[in-house]
Amino acid sequence: MYDHLTLISGRERVTHQELHPRTHHKVTTEVMIVTGVARHGSARFGIGKDQLAELRQPVLSQLIYWQPPGAELPIRWNGGQLLTLSDSGLFWIDIVATDYWWQEENS
């Protein structure tokens, strides 16, 4: 297993506003960043943790506060947690998100 980082499209949550001729819906789009590092047998957890930080930091520092075209707000970090830990690997997941407004077209 090699150390790696993968971006996975997450969910889009829609918050509906009141219904009237110019209805707006707030859409929150999430992206999950899964980082995995190899563990070697009884290697200490701290070593894997350091490797995770080395892989995650450059990506997160480029994404957080970046504002994609069409987004109303910059990307924010929504938290992270241990995904799985085994003798062969350590996987961590970070979730980042941004919001935009969608206006319903009236026919």
N, C-alpha and C positions, 0 to 999 in steps of 0.2 A: 504494500500500500504506500502511496506517495502522499505527501502533504498537498492539500488542495483546498480550493475555495470555489463554491458554486452559488450562482444567483438563481433563485426559484421565484417565479411569479406567485404572488400571494393572492389574497382575496381583495375584492372591491366592495366596500360597505357603502350603502347609499342611505343618507339621512333625508327623509322627505320633509319638505317645508309645506306650509299651507297651500291648499289648492286655490288658485285664482288665475286670471288670464296670463300672468307671467310667472308661472311656477318655476322655482329653482330647486335643484337637488344637490346637496353636498355629497361628493363622492370621495372616499378615502381609499387610496390605492396602496397596498402593502407589497413589499418585496422582502423575501427571506434570503439571508446570506448564511449558507451552511459552510463551516470551516472544519476540516478534518486533518488531524495529524497522526502519524504513525506512532505507536508505542512499542517498545521493545521489551517484551516479557515483563519483568518486575520493575521496569523503569519508574521512577518516582513521578507522581502526579504533577509536581511543580515544574518539571522539565517540559512536559506536554503543554502546561499552561503558558509557559514562556514562548513556546513555538506558536501557540494559538495567537498570542498577542502580536507576535511578529507578522503573522499573516493577516490578521484582522485590521490592525491599526491603519495601514496605508489605504485600504479600501474604504473603511468607515470615514476616514478623514477627508476623502475625496467626495463621498456621497452626502454626508451630513452637511446641511445648509446649502447644498446645491439646489438650484431651482430649475426643473425641467421645463421646456417650452410648453405653454398652456397651463402650467400649474399655478395655483393661486398662492401657494405657500412653499417655502423651501422644504426639502426632505428633512425629516426628523428621525431620531432613533427612538424606537418604541420598546426597547429592552432586548435582553438576550438571556439565554439559559443553556445549560448543559443539555444536549440532545441525547447522547449516549456515551458510555465509557466502557471499554472492554480491554482485554489484554493486548489486543492488536491496534486499537485506535481510540481516539478521543474526538468527539464531534460536538461542535458548539453552533447554536443558531442565533443570529441577530435579526431583528425585524426593523425595517425602515419604512417610512410612509410619507405620502404627500396628499394634499387635497386639491380638488378643483370643483367648480360649480358647473352643473349641466342644466340648461334651460330647456324645458319641454316645448317642442314645436306645436303650435295650435293649428289644426286643420281648418 
